[in-house]
């Protein structure tokens, strides 16, 4: 069974999908590094803690998997 993962490249189909969600926006890759204390599948609490400890702000978006 194939596993969902980050696409190797941004294809025309991915561009079409992203444009339908947010007209005029372009998808891009964001490097991700897991925090040792992060909880699996708990993105929002993990981000809250990161912001509390390091500053900044939460920015919402979409992860595109294929």
NUMAR-470611 format. One record per residue: z, y, x of N, C-alpha, C, O, CB in turn; residue number from 1; residue in three letters. Coordinates in Angstrom, 3 decimals, always signed. Glycine has a CB too. Example, Ala and Ser with C-alpha at 12.3 -4.5 7.8 and 13.67 -1.06 7.14 Angstrom:
{rec {+7.800,-5.690,+13.190},{+7.800,-4.500,+12.300},{+7.800,-3.300,+13.200},{+8.465,-3.319,+14.236},{+9.046,-4.473,+11.308},1,'ALA'}
{rec {+7.080,-2.250,+12.850},{+7.140,-1.060,+13.670},{+7.870,+0.030,+12.900},{+8.039,+1.138,+13.409},{+5.725,-0.598,+14.084},2,'SER'}
//
This chain:
{rec {+0.000,-1.183,+0.843},{+0.000,+0.000,+0.000},{+0.000,+1.248,+0.889},{+0.777,+1.343,+1.839},{+1.226,-0.003,-0.959},1,'UNK'}
{rec {-0.868,+2.190,+0.573},{-0.939,+3.434,+1.335},{+0.250,+4.332,+0.988},{+0.759,+4.316,-0.133},{-2.273,+4.169,+1.055},2,'UNK'}
{rec {+0.669,+5.098,+1.962},{+1.804,+5.996,+1.790},{+1.301,+7.434,+1.683},{+0.397,+7.837,+2.416},{+2.808,+5.850,+2.965},3,'UNK'}
{rec {+1.890,+8.207,+0.768},{+1.537,+9.621,+0.669},{+1.990,+10.336,+1.933},{+3.073,+10.071,+2.453},{+2.175,+10.272,-0.591},4,'UNK'}
{rec {+1.164,+11.232,+2.414},{+1.491,+11.956,+3.635},{+0.768,+13.301,+3.658},{-0.072,+13.579,+2.803},{+1.121,+11.123,+4.878},5,'UNK'}
{rec {+1.098,+14.113,+4.627},{+0.414,+15.388,+4.814},{-1.043,+15.120,+5.177},{-1.309,+14.308,+6.063},{+1.113,+16.243,+5.915},6,'UNK'}
{rec {-1.984,+15.774,+4.523},{-3.397,+15.561,+4.850},{-3.696,+15.932,+6.303},{-3.123,+16.882,+6.837},{-4.289,+16.379,+3.907},7,'UNK'}
{rec {-4.587,+15.185,+6.934},{-4.964,+15.453,+8.324},{-5.703,+16.782,+8.461},{-5.607,+17.447,+9.493},{-5.834,+14.318,+8.863},8,'UNK'}
{rec {-6.440,+17.168,+7.419},{-7.136,+18.459,+7.448},{-7.197,+19.027,+6.037},{-7.048,+18.302,+5.054},{-8.568,+18.312,+8.042},9,'UNK'}
{rec {-7.416,+20.321,+5.956},{-7.510,+21.001,+4.661},{-8.958,+20.901,+4.196},{-9.842,+21.579,+4.720},{-7.040,+22.509,+4.755},10,'UNK'}
{rec {-9.181,+20.051,+3.212},{-10.533,+19.783,+2.713},{-10.900,+20.746,+1.585},{-10.069,+21.526,+1.122},{-10.646,+18.330,+2.223},11,'UNK'}
{rec {-12.154,+20.676,+1.156},{-12.607,+21.487,+0.016},{-11.814,+21.136,-1.241},{-11.485,+22.022,-2.030},{-14.120,+21.279,-0.234},12,'UNK'}
{rec {-11.503,+19.854,-1.435},{-10.732,+19.433,-2.621},{-9.326,+20.036,-2.587},{-8.808,+20.459,-3.621},{-10.646,+17.880,-2.697},13,'UNK'}
{rec {-8.712,+20.076,-1.415},{-7.380,+20.675,-1.296},{-7.463,+22.174,-1.553},{-6.599,+22.730,-2.232},{-6.772,+20.399,+0.105},14,'UNK'}
{rec {-8.479,+22.831,-1.028},{-8.681,+24.262,-1.291},{-8.826,+24.516,-2.793},{-8.258,+25.466,-3.330},{-9.929,+24.783,-0.536},15,'UNK'}
{rec {-9.590,+23.661,-3.453},{-9.798,+23.783,-4.903},{-8.477,+23.627,-5.653},{-8.177,+24.410,-6.555},{-10.814,+22.729,-5.396},16,'UNK'}
{rec {-7.688,+22.620,-5.282},{-6.388,+22.394,-5.912},{-5.481,+23.606,-5.730},{-4.874,+24.078,-6.691},{-5.719,+21.141,-5.331},17,'UNK'}
{rec {-5.389,+24.105,-4.511},{-4.513,+25.237,-4.223},{-4.977,+26.509,-4.936},{-4.155,+27.283,-5.427},{-4.449,+25.479,-2.720},18,'UNK'}
{rec {-6.276,+26.718,-4.991},{-6.810,+27.897,-5.694},{-6.521,+27.839,-7.188},{-6.329,+28.874,-7.828},{-8.319,+28.014,-5.465},19,'UNK'}
{rec {-6.490,+26.631,-7.744},{-6.185,+26.510,-9.172},{-4.711,+26.798,-9.444},{-4.360,+27.254,-10.532},{-6.549,+25.108,-9.681},20,'UNK'}
{rec {-3.846,+26.536,-8.464},{-2.411,+26.801,-8.631},{-2.085,+28.270,-8.388},{-1.311,+28.873,-9.131},{-1.591,+25.923,-7.680},21,'UNK'}
{rec {-2.684,+28.845,-7.335},{-2.433,+30.240,-6.966},{-3.764,+30.857,-6.550},{-4.155,+30.757,-5.386},{-1.365,+30.352,-5.811},22,'UNK'}
{rec {-4.469,+31.499,-7.495},{-5.768,+32.081,-7.164},{-5.681,+33.042,-5.966},{-4.811,+33.910,-5.904},{-6.333,+32.816,-8.380},23,'UNK'}
{rec {-6.603,+32.856,-5.029},{-6.664,+33.736,-3.868},{-5.791,+33.300,-2.696},{-5.927,+33.833,-1.595},{-6.275,+35.103,-4.274},24,'UNK'}
{rec {-4.896,+32.336,-2.919},{-4.025,+31.875,-1.831},{-4.741,+30.804,-1.013},{-5.587,+30.074,-1.530},{-2.684,+31.325,-2.391},25,'UNK'}
{rec {-4.395,+30.719,+0.252},{-4.982,+29.707,+1.124},{-3.876,+28.807,+1.674},{-2.844,+29.308,+2.123},{-5.781,+30.368,+2.282},26,'UNK'}
{rec {-4.073,+27.499,+1.646},{-3.052,+26.592,+2.183},{-2.995,+26.683,+3.709},{-3.981,+27.026,+4.361},{-3.337,+25.138,+1.748},27,'UNK'}
{rec {-1.833,+26.373,+4.258},{-1.667,+26.345,+5.715},{-0.552,+25.367,+6.053},{+0.277,+25.028,+5.209},{-1.350,+27.772,+6.283},28,'UNK'}
{rec {-0.548,+24.924,+7.293},{+0.456,+23.980,+7.765},{+1.699,+24.725,+8.238},{+1.605,+25.795,+8.839},{-0.111,+23.107,+8.898},29,'UNK'}
{rec {+2.859,+24.147,+7.961},{+4.132,+24.681,+8.444},{+4.810,+23.575,+9.241},{+5.027,+22.484,+8.715},{+5.048,+25.179,+7.255},30,'UNK'}
{rec {+5.147,+23.835,+10.499},{+5.855,+22.809,+11.259},{+7.246,+22.590,+10.659},{+7.932,+23.547,+10.301},{+5.960,+23.208,+12.757},31,'UNK'}
{rec {+7.646,+21.345,+10.553},{+8.937,+21.004,+9.949},{+9.766,+20.232,+10.960},{+9.286,+19.291,+11.593},{+8.748,+20.175,+8.643},32,'UNK'}
{rec {+11.013,+20.645,+11.100},{+11.951,+19.940,+11.964},{+13.217,+19.703,+11.157},{+13.873,+20.654,+10.731},{+12.250,+20.746,+13.283},33,'UNK'}
{rec {+13.556,+18.458,+10.949},{+14.720,+18.116,+10.138},{+16.013,+18.508,+10.853},{+16.156,+18.309,+12.059},{+14.724,+16.614,+9.815},34,'UNK'}
{rec {+16.943,+19.064,+10.092},{+18.273,+19.355,+10.630},{+19.073,+18.049,+10.617},{+18.958,+17.267,+9.673},{+19.004,+20.486,+9.796},35,'UNK'}
{rec {+19.858,+17.813,+11.622},{+20.637,+16.580,+11.709},{+21.589,+16.384,+10.542},{+21.917,+15.249,+10.194},{+21.413,+16.565,+12.984},36,'UNK'}
{rec {+22.031,+17.469,+9.937},{+22.981,+17.397,+8.832},{+22.291,+17.383,+7.467},{+22.962,+17.224,+6.447},{+23.943,+18.564,+8.905},37,'UNK'}
{rec {+20.973,+17.545,+7.427},{+20.238,+17.649,+6.164},{+20.369,+16.405,+5.295},{+20.441,+15.283,+5.797},{+18.783,+17.912,+6.440},38,'UNK'}
{rec {+20.397,+16.623,+3.994},{+20.490,+15.530,+3.028},{+19.089,+15.167,+2.532},{+18.309,+16.053,+2.184},{+21.412,+15.921,+1.835},39,'UNK'}
{rec {+18.767,+13.880,+2.498},{+17.472,+13.392,+2.046},{+17.203,+13.838,+0.610},{+18.063,+13.689,-0.258},{+17.408,+11.861,+2.154},40,'UNK'}
{rec {+16.015,+14.384,+0.358},{+15.572,+14.815,-0.979},{+16.439,+15.912,-1.587},{+16.487,+16.046,-2.810},{+15.554,+13.634,-1.910},41,'UNK'}
{rec {+17.114,+16.686,-0.775},{+17.957,+17.786,-1.255},{+17.513,+19.098,-0.615},{+18.297,+19.788,+0.036},{+19.453,+17.511,-0.945},42,'UNK'}
{rec {+16.233,+19.425,-0.817},{+15.629,+20.590,-0.162},{+16.383,+21.888,-0.446},{+16.680,+22.643,+0.480},{+14.190,+20.739,-0.605},43,'UNK'}
{rec {+16.694,+22.152,-1.705},{+17.301,+23.437,-2.038},{+18.686,+23.608,-1.419},{+18.952,+24.655,-0.827},{+17.394,+23.586,-3.539},44,'UNK'}
{rec {+19.586,+22.616,-1.532},{+20.884,+22.765,-0.848},{+20.740,+22.852,+0.673},{+21.486,+23.585,+1.322},{+21.797,+21.595,-1.204},45,'UNK'}
{rec {+19.790,+22.113,+1.243},{+19.572,+22.185,+2.687},{+19.132,+23.582,+3.108},{+19.615,+24.110,+4.110},{+18.529,+21.154,+3.120},46,'UNK'}
{rec {+18.221,+24.178,+2.349},{+17.749,+25.531,+2.668},{+18.874,+26.541,+2.492},{+19.026,+27.448,+3.311},{+16.546,+25.914,+1.780},47,'UNK'}
{rec {+19.667,+26.394,+1.428},{+20.802,+27.302,+1.216},{+21.726,+27.296,+2.430},{+22.145,+28.350,+2.908},{+21.589,+26.904,-0.053},48,'UNK'}
{rec {+22.035,+26.109,+2.919},{+22.924,+26.007,+4.079},{+22.275,+26.641,+5.317},{+22.941,+27.356,+6.066},{+23.279,+24.527,+4.358},49,'UNK'}
{rec {+21.012,+26.387,+5.528},{+20.312,+26.950,+6.683},{+20.338,+28.476,+6.641},{+20.569,+29.121,+7.664},{+18.859,+26.445,+6.731},50,'UNK'}
{rec {+20.103,+29.053,+5.466},{+20.120,+30.512,+5.308},{+21.528,+31.050,+5.558},{+21.689,+32.075,+6.219},{+19.630,+30.918,+3.892},51,'UNK'}
{rec {+22.548,+30.367,+5.034},{+23.931,+30.809,+5.253},{+24.277,+30.802,+6.742},{+24.957,+31.707,+7.226},{+24.914,+29.909,+4.478},52,'UNK'}
{rec {+23.810,+29.784,+7.467},{+24.170,+29.643,+8.870},{+23.309,+30.484,+9.817},{+23.773,+30.892,+10.881},{+24.074,+28.208,+9.261},53,'UNK'}
{rec {+22.052,+30.743,+9.429},{+21.124,+31.394,+10.358},{+20.494,+32.674,+9.821},{+19.757,+33.349,+10.541},{+20.040,+30.441,+10.724},54,'UNK'}
{rec {+20.776,+33.015,+8.564},{+20.170,+34.198,+7.975},{+18.783,+33.895,+7.424},{+18.341,+32.746,+7.402},{+20.092,+35.316,+9.002},55,'UNK'}
{rec {+18.118,+34.936,+6.987},{+16.789,+34.776,+6.405},{+16.876,+34.619,+4.897},{+17.870,+34.998,+4.276},{+16.075,+33.572,+7.020},56,'UNK'}
{rec {+15.833,+34.061,+4.322},{+15.810,+33.860,+2.873},{+14.958,+32.646,+2.528},{+14.091,+32.228,+3.295},{+15.272,+35.116,+2.153},57,'UNK'}
{rec {+15.230,+32.105,+1.372},{+14.455,+30.963,+0.870},{+13.101,+31.449,+0.388},{+13.005,+32.472,-0.289},{+15.209,+30.229,-0.276},58,'UNK'}
{rec {+12.059,+30.716,+0.739},{+10.705,+31.002,+0.264},{+10.181,+29.724,-0.372},{+10.121,+28.684,+0.284},{+9.760,+31.499,+1.434},59,'UNK'}
{rec {+9.803,+29.792,-1.637},{+9.306,+28.611,-2.347},{+7.804,+28.455,-2.187},{+7.077,+29.435,-2.022},{+9.663,+28.692,-3.826},60,'UNK'}
{rec {+7.357,+27.232,-2.238},{+5.941,+26.950,-2.142},{+5.689,+25.516,-2.567},{+6.514,+24.918,-3.257},{+5.423,+27.199,-0.716},61,'UNK'}
{rec {+4.580,+24.974,-2.170},{+4.203,+23.605,-2.527},{+3.935,+22.811,-1.261},{+3.405,+23.331,-0.280},{+2.959,+23.590,-3.453},62,'UNK'}
{rec {+4.309,+21.552,-1.302},{+3.910,+20.612,-0.254},{+2.743,+19.810,-0.822},{+2.862,+19.214,-1.893},{+5.115,+19.668,+0.196},63,'UNK'}
{rec {+1.628,+19.792,-0.116},{+0.460,+19.048,-0.565},{+0.421,+17.731,+0.180},{+0.322,+17.701,+1.407},{-0.850,+19.855,-0.342},64,'UNK'}
{rec {+0.498,+16.654,-0.559},{+0.425,+15.311,+0.018},{-0.822,+14.628,-0.467},{-1.363,+14.963,-1.521},{+1.669,+14.476,-0.338},65,'UNK'}
{rec {-1.269,+13.681,+0.297},{-2.497,+12.950,-0.056},{-2.207,+11.469,+0.018},{-3.093,+10.653,-0.238},{-3.687,+13.328,+0.886},66,'UNK'}
//
